[in-house]
Amino acid sequence: MQNLQITASSPDPALLDLPWSIPLIEWPDEVLAALPRGISRHIVRFVRLSGRVIAIKEIGESVAYREFELLRQLRKLDVPSVVPVGVITGRTDANGERLEAVLITEHLQFSLPYRALYSQSLRPDTATRLIDALAVLLVRLHLTGFYWGDVSLSNTLFRRDAETFSAYLVDAETGDLHRTLTPGQRNYDVDLARTNIIGELMDLSAGELLDEEVDEVAIGDRLVERYDELWNALTDAESFVDAERWRVAARIERLNELGFDVGELEITTDIDGTSVRIQPKVVDAGHHSRRLLRLTGLDVQENQARRLLNDLDSFRAAAERQNDDEEFVAHDWLSSVFEATIQAVPRNLRRKLEPAQLFHEILDHRWYISEQAGRDVPLPDATASYVENVLRNRPDEKSLLGLAPGEKDPDEDQ
Amino acid sequence: MATVTYDHATRLYPGTERPAVDQLNLHIEDGEFLVLVGPSGCGKSTSLRMLAGLEDVNGGAIYIGDRDVTDVQPKDRDIAMVFQNYALYPHMSVADNMGFALKIAGTPKQEIRKRVEEAAEILDLTEYLDRKPKALSGGQRQRVAMGRAIVRQPQVFLMDEPLSNLDAKLRVQTRTQIASLQRRLGVTTVYVTHDQTEALTMGDRIAVLKDGLLQQVGTPRDMYDTPANVFVAGFIGSPAMNLATFEITDGHARVGQADVKLDPEVIAKLTPEDKNHVVLGFRPEALDQTDEGAPGAFPVEVNIVEELGSDAFVYGTLTGPAASEAIVSSGAGAGQIIVRVNPRSVPGKGATIWVKIREGQQHVFSSATGERLS
């Protein structure tokens, strides 16, 4: 008889119905949502449970509790990461043999593993866009004092975010939260990320899943460049003469442009007051998504928010309502533009993408067909065209766990 | 290959008063396997990360060989964190899995192949080099991960609780493999664990830390036979050493009904702070069963008996007059005494057995400072 211990923030009774007395590797297909495809040092399986998908990882007991706690802390710090569901210990098999503890996390809806994204069937610049997303995630983690210890594409999930991606931390097993990170810790993380990314791309290449043109080392190097660029933009001190005070506002604007808000800015002047030195102390990611949330209640990702805010601005200009209260205009835009557009998409196709991503792609499509037609195509017409010509042919991304197109499951018959 | 030296190395986290690692002085010989061990929060991982360049050194210095690496970036220290990354790439051959970091570094192909083949030879992986990882067993996959570090030919291997996320069976297997592999390679290795058994079985020498302070460094035998203080005495050994505080009368420590004679030299080391008390340590295996009333014998009431086949241990309570005054502790908790008994004649629960400490196998510590006196 098993004596299961479940530690969870809000335990789902359906968890008890899963076959805990069987080693994860032997779980029957009918329980599994799909076969997992990430490269992991542990056995990981995906399971459908009460209308959602959960990821189950077999791992040592103390490590499981530790990672569960870390993931909870990362959620509190608002870092993009998977949601921890719980830890189960005390598993035994039919013969009373002890089985490994498991850590359960919620599978991120609409998230995409890199192996499904990097392949010939996708645009060649996908590689660089994923790397950019990972660089942003790494900077955000480092700003909060999180040392990852094993940065890789496999330990990250990606969500479409307008024309780019945003990255989510999936595996915190080797991580640690500190008050602040030392340069050594940051450099080590970045260097390891570079090595792991290049290794992962070389693996795809060995499996003939990567365009031959792709230069693995150059992509790895790009992460280092992007990381350094962003880190410096966010943390560097700059000095200027007192007469150039506008540079304070300019710096804040530049950080907003990068998608960050300045929570605290240190300003020091020298004794005679001729020169000023500023250095951001606290920066928070999500400048645009917070603004959109405040105006419309829509909770979307950063670049999607930027796109939606741009559309809101043009709506405001077109309606000549620049003098109206922004909240009122936003309310009208939400119901007459955003929601109307989403609802014009047939229900069965709507679930293929997140609403904000759907809206972004419709705007893109409108731009494209307007250019072809040489005139402004109205949004409802563009929506209809998008549904017929694009969306119908798109894969369902709500829970895409699959392999890269054409990839054989490397773990098969193991 | 190189030595490693911590010279008064100190790590003070911003906003804290007590250093996480306080003035660590430690010299590790070329080719030595040194284990840093201690309870959580003792500073062992911090010490390792200072050597790796992941933690700042706020005072003192760290040397690899003659080179001061205190302010050198991690990747320029010529060290390898083993097992930091042991997810294997499914489409790459075992050889490529081992050598890809060298490829990134621009090492010539022939050189990579040579180093990979040498590592495979040591790791018993030669016949698998051109296969895919899916053909490997769990233990072999572990060895490929070690191979990744080996082919880089670093000066020092660092391992931070590498076995903690393995299941119990693989843990024991990998433990033996790492230890024998390290001896064959002869690369200086610093290994962190919280598990004293792991430390005793793997290390050439062990450094025990507590609260950021180095308690003792020595061979497993040193640590076992002559622990420098009460903490090390209680930490090293399984089951743990029995420790009890006793008053001294006429050169004897009074233990229950019997006297244990103490060496006059030991008594001479007592200070007024000791208030005429010592802490007496005796391992479960240093106790012999004897007759009631034999010189130095004292009674223990049996609470439970743990039978392990080759061994049996009595978990009991010290009884008799004055027993309640002794502050006793052991691995089994406060008030408990552990005695190894002959597994072929095990006493019953509730029985009273008489035991005495075998000649020369008692450890005497200062009751004030906890330092070793004998």
HADDOCK unambig.tbl for C-alpha pairs under 7 A between the chains (distance, minus, plus):
assign (segid A and resid 39 and name CA) (segid B and resid 87 and name CA) 6.25 0.50 0.50
assign (segid A and resid 39 and name CA) (segid B and resid 89 and name CA) 7.00 0.50 0.50
assign (segid A and resid 40 and name CA) (segid B and resid 87 and name CA) 5.39 0.50 0.50
assign (segid A and resid 41 and name CA) (segid B and resid 86 and name CA) 6.38 0.50 0.50
assign (segid A and resid 41 and name CA) (segid B and resid 87 and name CA) 4.65 0.50 0.50
assign (segid A and resid 59 and name CA) (segid B and resid 165 and name CA) 6.16 0.50 0.50
assign (segid A and resid 60 and name CA) (segid B and resid 164 and name CA) 6.90 0.50 0.50
assign (segid A and resid 60 and name CA) (segid B and resid 165 and name CA) 4.89 0.50 0.50
assign (segid A and resid 60 and name CA) (segid B and resid 166 and name CA) 6.29 0.50 0.50
assign (segid A and resid 60 and name CA) (segid B and resid 167 and name CA) 6.39 0.50 0.50
assign (segid A and resid 63 and name CA) (segid B and resid 165 and name CA) 6.36 0.50 0.50
assign (segid A and resid 100 and name CA) (segid B and resid 167 and name CA) 6.84 0.50 0.50
assign (segid A and resid 150 and name CA) (segid B and resid 84 and name CA) 6.87 0.50 0.50
assign (segid A and resid 150 and name CA) (segid B and resid 85 and name CA) 6.68 0.50 0.50
assign (segid A and resid 182 and name CA) (segid B and resid 54 and name CA) 6.87 0.50 0.50
assign (segid A and resid 182 and name CA) (segid B and resid 55 and name CA) 6.31 0.50 0.50
assign (segid A and resid 182 and name CA) (segid B and resid 56 and name CA) 6.49 0.50 0.50
assign (segid A and resid 184 and name CA) (segid B and resid 53 and name CA) 5.51 0.50 0.50
assign (segid A and resid 184 and name CA) (segid B and resid 54 and name CA) 4.67 0.50 0.50
assign (segid A and resid 184 and name CA) (segid B and resid 55 and name CA) 6.64 0.50 0.50
assign (segid A and resid 184 and name CA) (segid B and resid 73 and name CA) 5.97 0.50 0.50
assign (segid A and resid 184 and name CA) (segid B and resid 74 and name CA) 6.20 0.50 0.50
assign (segid A and resid 185 and name CA) (segid B and resid 54 and name CA) 4.56 0.50 0.50
assign (segid A and resid 185 and name CA) (segid B and resid 55 and name CA) 6.94 0.50 0.50
assign (segid A and resid 188 and name CA) (segid B and resid 74 and name CA) 6.22 0.50 0.50
assign (segid A and resid 195 and name CA) (segid B and resid 101 and name CA) 6.76 0.50 0.50
assign (segid A and resid 199 and name CA) (segid B and resid 100 and name CA) 6.57 0.50 0.50
assign (segid A and resid 200 and name CA) (segid B and resid 89 and name CA) 6.97 0.50 0.50
assign (segid A and resid 203 and name CA) (segid B and resid 89 and name CA) 5.84 0.50 0.50
assign (segid A and resid 203 and name CA) (segid B and resid 91 and name CA) 5.41 0.50 0.50
assign (segid A and resid 203 and name CA) (segid B and resid 92 and name CA) 5.56 0.50 0.50
assign (segid A and resid 204 and name CA) (segid B and resid 91 and name CA) 6.95 0.50 0.50
assign (segid A and resid 206 and name CA) (segid B and resid 91 and name CA) 5.63 0.50 0.50
assign (segid A and resid 206 and name CA) (segid B and resid 92 and name CA) 5.86 0.50 0.50
assign (segid A and resid 207 and name CA) (segid B and resid 91 and name CA) 5.07 0.50 0.50
assign (segid A and resid 217 and name CA) (segid B and resid 104 and name CA) 6.87 0.50 0.50
assign (segid A and resid 410 and name CA) (segid B and resid 90 and name CA) 5.77 0.50 0.50
assign (segid A and resid 411 and name CA) (segid B and resid 134 and name CA) 6.49 0.50 0.50
assign (segid A and resid 414 and name CA) (segid B and resid 134 and name CA) 6.49 0.50 0.50
